[in-house]
Amino acid sequence: MLYVYLGLVLLLAIGIIWNMFREKDILKQLDAALVLVPLILRLLLIK
């Protein structure tokens, strides 16, 4: 079950990264980066 959770978090993180690089507005890029921080910590199993 843990691997399913990590897979979903990984897919979500990839989508956010993809959107962050496509976005032109710097504030939206920063917003996406702030959302990525907890997702990356979850992927590294740091809670």
N, CA, C and O atoms as a GROMACS GRO file, in nm:
protein
  188
    1MET      N    1   0.082  -0.119   0.000
    1MET     CA    2   0.000   0.000   0.000
    1MET      C    3   0.087   0.126   0.000
    1MET      O    4   0.049   0.228  -0.058
    2LEU      N    5   0.201   0.119   0.064
    2LEU     CA    6   0.291   0.233   0.069
    2LEU      C    7   0.339   0.270  -0.072
    2LEU      O    8   0.351   0.388  -0.105
    3TYR      N    9   0.366   0.170  -0.154
    3TYR     CA   10   0.417   0.196  -0.288
    3TYR      C   11   0.312   0.258  -0.378
    3TYR      O   12   0.344   0.337  -0.467
    4VAL      N   13   0.187   0.224  -0.355
    4VAL     CA   14   0.077   0.287  -0.430
    4VAL      C   15   0.070   0.435  -0.393
    4VAL      O   16   0.057   0.520  -0.481
    5TYR      N   17   0.078   0.464  -0.265
    5TYR     CA   18   0.076   0.602  -0.216
    5TYR      C   19   0.193   0.682  -0.274
    5TYR      O   20   0.175   0.794  -0.322
    6LEU      N   21   0.312   0.624  -0.268
    6LEU     CA   22   0.429   0.693  -0.320
    6LEU      C   23   0.419   0.714  -0.471
    6LEU      O   24   0.465   0.816  -0.523
    7GLY      N   25   0.361   0.619  -0.542
    7GLY     CA   26   0.341   0.633  -0.685
    7GLY      C   27   0.246   0.747  -0.718
    7GLY      O   28   0.270   0.824  -0.812
    8LEU      N   29   0.138   0.759  -0.641
    8LEU     CA   30   0.044   0.869  -0.663
    8LEU      C   31   0.108   1.004  -0.633
    8LEU      O   32   0.087   1.102  -0.705
    9VAL      N   33   0.185   1.008  -0.526
    9VAL     CA   34   0.254   1.134  -0.492
    9VAL      C   35   0.354   1.170  -0.601
    9VAL      O   36   0.369   1.287  -0.635
   10LEU      N   37   0.423   1.071  -0.655
   10LEU     CA   38   0.519   1.095  -0.762
   10LEU      C   39   0.450   1.149  -0.887
   10LEU      O   40   0.499   1.244  -0.948
   11LEU      N   41   0.337   1.090  -0.924
   11LEU     CA   42   0.263   1.139  -1.041
   11LEU      C   43   0.216   1.282  -1.021
   11LEU      O   44   0.222   1.364  -1.112
   12LEU      N   45   0.168   1.312  -0.902
   12LEU     CA   46   0.124   1.447  -0.871
   12LEU      C   47   0.241   1.545  -0.876
   12LEU      O   48   0.227   1.656  -0.928
   13ALA      N   49   0.355   1.506  -0.823
   13ALA     CA   50   0.473   1.592  -0.824
   13ALA      C   51   0.521   1.617  -0.967
   13ALA      O   52   0.561   1.729  -1.001
   14ILE      N   53   0.518   1.514  -1.051
   14ILE     CA   54   0.560   1.531  -1.191
   14ILE      C   55   0.466   1.629  -1.262
   14ILE      O   56   0.511   1.714  -1.339
   15GLY      N   57   0.338   1.616  -1.236
   15GLY     CA   58   0.241   1.710  -1.296
   15GLY      C   59   0.264   1.853  -1.252
   15GLY      O   60   0.252   1.945  -1.332
   16ILE      N   61   0.294   1.872  -1.126
   16ILE     CA   62   0.319   2.007  -1.076
   16ILE      C   63   0.448   2.063  -1.133
   16ILE      O   64   0.454   2.181  -1.167
   17ILE      N   65   0.551   1.980  -1.143
   17ILE     CA   66   0.677   2.025  -1.203
   17ILE      C   67   0.656   2.063  -1.348
   17ILE      O   68   0.706   2.165  -1.395
   18TRP      N   69   0.580   1.980  -1.421
   18TRP     CA   70   0.551   2.009  -1.562
   18TRP      C   71   0.479   2.144  -1.575
   18TRP      O   72   0.513   2.225  -1.661
   19ASN      N   73   0.380   2.165  -1.490
   19ASN     CA   74   0.304   2.290  -1.493
   19ASN      C   75   0.392   2.408  -1.453
   19ASN      O   76   0.378   2.518  -1.507
   20MET      N   77   0.483   2.387  -1.360
   20MET     CA   78   0.569   2.495  -1.312
   20MET      C   79   0.660   2.545  -1.424
   20MET      O   80   0.683   2.666  -1.436
   21PHE      N   81   0.711   2.454  -1.506
   21PHE     CA   82   0.800   2.496  -1.614
   21PHE      C   83   0.725   2.554  -1.734
   21PHE      O   84   0.782   2.631  -1.811
   22ARG      N   85   0.598   2.520  -1.750
   22ARG     CA   86   0.519   2.576  -1.859
   22ARG      C   87   0.466   2.715  -1.826
   22ARG      O   88   0.440   2.795  -1.916
   23GLU      N   89   0.450   2.743  -1.698
   23GLU     CA   90   0.391   2.868  -1.654
   23GLU      C   91   0.489   2.985  -1.674
   23GLU      O   92   0.608   2.972  -1.648
   24LYS      N   93   0.436   3.098  -1.720
   24LYS     CA   94   0.520   3.216  -1.744
   24LYS      C   95   0.524   3.309  -1.622
   24LYS      O   96   0.624   3.377  -1.600
   25ASP      N   97   0.417   3.312  -1.546
   25ASP     CA   98   0.408   3.403  -1.430
   25ASP      C   99   0.495   3.350  -1.316
   25ASP      O  100   0.479   3.236  -1.273
   26ILE      N  101   0.585   3.433  -1.269
   26ILE     CA  102   0.680   3.392  -1.166
   26ILE      C  103   0.610   3.361  -1.034
   26ILE      O  104   0.655   3.274  -0.959
   27LEU      N  105   0.500   3.430  -1.004
   27LEU     CA  106   0.429   3.404  -0.878
   27LEU      C  107   0.362   3.266  -0.881
   27LEU      O  108   0.358   3.197  -0.779
   28LYS      N  109   0.312   3.226  -0.995
   28LYS     CA  110   0.252   3.092  -1.007
   28LYS      C  111   0.360   2.985  -1.001
   28LYS      O  112   0.336   2.875  -0.951
   29GLN      N  113   0.478   3.016  -1.052
   29GLN     CA  114   0.590   2.921  -1.042
   29GLN      C  115   0.631   2.904  -0.896
   29GLN      O  116   0.658   2.793  -0.851
   30LEU      N  117   0.637   3.014  -0.823
   30LEU     CA  118   0.671   3.006  -0.681
   30LEU      C  119   0.565   2.930  -0.603
   30LEU      O  120   0.597   2.854  -0.511
   31ASP      N  121   0.439   2.952  -0.638
   31ASP     CA  122   0.330   2.880  -0.573
   31ASP      C  123   0.344   2.730  -0.596
   31ASP      O  124   0.325   2.651  -0.503
   32ALA      N  125   0.376   2.690  -0.718
   32ALA     CA  126   0.394   2.548  -0.749
   32ALA      C  127   0.514   2.492  -0.673
   32ALA      O  128   0.511   2.378  -0.627
   33ALA      N  129   0.619   2.571  -0.660
   33ALA     CA  130   0.738   2.526  -0.586
   33ALA      C  131   0.704   2.504  -0.439
   33ALA      O  132   0.754   2.410  -0.377
   34LEU      N  133   0.621   2.590  -0.382
   34LEU     CA  134   0.582   2.573  -0.242
   34LEU      C  135   0.495   2.449  -0.223
   34LEU      O  136   0.502   2.384  -0.119
   35VAL      N  137   0.415   2.416  -0.322
   35VAL     CA  138   0.334   2.294  -0.314
   35VAL      C  139   0.422   2.170  -0.326
   35VAL      O  140   0.393   2.066  -0.268
   36LEU      N  141   0.531   2.183  -0.403
   36LEU     CA  142   0.621   2.069  -0.425
   36LEU      C  143   0.699   2.029  -0.300
   36LEU      O  144   0.732   1.911  -0.283
   37VAL      N  145   0.729   2.123  -0.215
   37VAL     CA  146   0.813   2.094  -0.098
   37VAL      C  147   0.756   1.980  -0.014
   37VAL      O  148   0.829   1.884   0.013
   38PRO      N  149   0.629   1.986   0.031
   38PRO     CA  150   0.580   1.873   0.111
   38PRO      C  151   0.571   1.742   0.032
   38PRO      O  152   0.588   1.634   0.089
   39LEU      N  153   0.544   1.752  -0.099
   39LEU     CA  154   0.537   1.629  -0.179
   39LEU      C  155   0.673   1.562  -0.190
   39LEU      O  156   0.682   1.439  -0.182
   40ILE      N  157   0.777   1.640  -0.207
   40ILE     CA  158   0.911   1.582  -0.214
   40ILE      C  159   0.951   1.522  -0.080
   40ILE      O  160   1.014   1.417  -0.075
   41LEU      N  161   0.913   1.588   0.029
   41LEU     CA  162   0.942   1.532   0.161
   41LEU      C  163   0.867   1.401   0.181
   41LEU      O  164   0.920   1.309   0.243
   42ARG      N  165   0.745   1.391   0.130
   42ARG     CA  166   0.669   1.265   0.140
   42ARG      C  167   0.736   1.155   0.059
   42ARG      O  168   0.743   1.040   0.103
   43LEU      N  169   0.786   1.191  -0.060
   43LEU     CA  170   0.854   1.091  -0.141
   43LEU      C  171   0.981   1.038  -0.074
   43LEU      O  172   1.016   0.922  -0.092
   44LEU      N  173   1.048   1.123   0.001
   44LEU     CA  174   1.168   1.082   0.072
   44LEU      C  175   1.136   1.020   0.208
   44LEU      O  176   1.226   0.988   0.286
   45LEU      N  177   1.006   1.002   0.234
   45LEU     CA  178   0.956   0.945   0.360
   45LEU      C  179   0.999   1.026   0.481
   45LEU      O  180   1.028   0.970   0.587
   46ILE      N  181   1.004   1.158   0.465
   46ILE     CA  182   1.030   1.250   0.575
   46ILE      C  183   0.898   1.319   0.606
   46ILE      O  184   0.844   1.391   0.522
   47LYS      N  185   0.848   1.296   0.726
   47LYS     CA  186   0.716   1.354   0.759
   47LYS      C  187   0.727   1.470   0.851
   47LYS      O  188   0.625   1.530   0.888
   0.00000   0.00000   0.00000
